[in-house]
Amino acid sequence: MSAISTTVPVMTSAVQPPAAAVSGVRDPRLDFYRGLAMFIILIAHVPGNFLTLWIPARFGFSDATEIFVFCSGMASAIAFGKVFAERSWWLGSARVTFRVWQVYWAHIGLFFTIAMLMAALNATELFDKNYINSLNLGHFFKNPEQQLIGLMTLTYVPNYFDILPMYLVILAMMPFMVALAQVNVWLMIGASLTIWLGAQFEYLDLPAEPWSDRNWFFNPFGWQLVFFTGFALMRGWIPAPPRDKRLMWLCIAIVLLSIPLAYFRVLNAFPELKPLRAEINFFIEKSDFGLFRYIHFLALAYLGWFVAGEQGRNLVARGTSLAARIWQQILTLILKVGQQSLAVFVVSMVIARLIGVGFDTFGRDIWVVWTGNLIGFAILIAVAYIAGWFKSNPWRKKRG
């Protein structure tokens, strides 16, 4: 992973895109960190999961969402950047439009799958809990005609279902950003920053409910900044920072200094920090992607890039020891999950609710919670392999 540099080329020709962006070859560092994000996102969405006390979001301003969006920007540079550069802007835009179409229907399918499961759980009358209301879906079931229109037009976006709509709006912005970058990289950067500022001061947002003034929890106009940071880095529009130990220590300092203002145990132990936390809430606000979240994530991204080494060589286990072989197997699984992130993400949102039902039924002692999470991890890995198998088009291969 890379972090943004303070120096930016004036013209796109001033910087050559990374080899991965030119050839379409996958970057193992990208798949590794995106795979980790998928496991963290599953943990974060399981109701009553005490493992959420140990995910990165508890110890800093940014969390796995930034990893997902940033890596998606880098992956998009690899997947779509070559089409824009070598074919035409129109064909690149068509390719992006098709991806937006896929993400849109993934969102719709995810909503109806989970809504059906919640209705089915309520219909059994075996549970005291109202699972429809647990996701605030009561409005949909009470007035399905009106909310169906809102669902299909993305003017009804319940909180649990807001990541994919954010992602598809950002994808839809890509042709515009690429067109600006083809004229001058500074135009693209200026547009991204201007849009982000518009989100910070609530000039740009999207309605989430017809019956209230609530907006999308993940404002795409704010979150596009981290997406296009990753996109620009992978395209070579922004040069990667140097591997400098002074910069590394600066990033470590940023990460460590954020812990007292983010970790609830520290805030409870030192209540005098709470007024300062309240003062900086605007800068760590998640919906519009506040400035301190961006800085914190860039620091983490630089450290992740630094630790992974050139071309991710530090991620590869060396030697034949048992520990090296185990790590290599774990790495293979994480990479596979990162390679199939959309399919894995959609399934994770479904099974997170079912794992929560399991916890409601069997309790939340340490063994039940660990078992539920490990089952969830196994399902994500299985989905990644199945999705990869389908994408390989095995029916087109000759037998033997």
Order of alpha helices (4+ residues) and beta strands (2+ residues): alpha-alpha-alpha-alpha-alpha-alpha-alpha-alpha-alpha-alpha-alpha-alpha-alpha-alpha-alpha-alpha-alpha
